Amino acid sequence: MDNQITKEIYTKDMAEIKAKLDEHDKNFKEIYTKDMVEIKAKLAEHDQNFKEIKETYTKDMLEIRAKLAEHDKDIKELKEMIQSLQRTMLIIEDAVTNKIPALFDGYAMHQEKQEQLENKVDKIEEKVETHSIRIAALETIYSNN
């Protein structure tokens, strides 16, 4: 009988344990299922957010690359303009540098000619003055006669 009681207690205890295990399994499955649904929903939300961020990033990077290409083009054009201006400056500088001595020579010649003309004018003025005196003297002589 002891064996039988022990078997009955064992069977009863095992049934209780099994019932509690089944209840725990059920609770675990409910909690696990609920948590997994929440995790999957959050994961899907994160995936969507990541997808939107990636799309925005890709769009922004394309815009940045386009602007960089535009800036590179502008910089290239500016460099070409600077080179052109430098060549033009060299041409002007060369032309001016070569013409300055000629201008100074021309100025010196002009000064020389002006001095010559001034000397001639001085001589003419002296002659005119001498002639004016002579004419005045002659007029005085003829008017007294």
Secondary structure, DSSP 8 states (H G I E B T S, - for coil): -HHHHHHHHHHHHHHHHHHHHHHHHHHHHHHHHHHHHHHHHHHHHHHHHHHHHHHHHHHHHHHHHHHHHHHHHHHHHHHHHHHHHHHHHHHHHHHHHHHHHHHHHHHHHHHHHHHHHHHHHHHHHHHHHHHHHHHHHHHHHHHH-
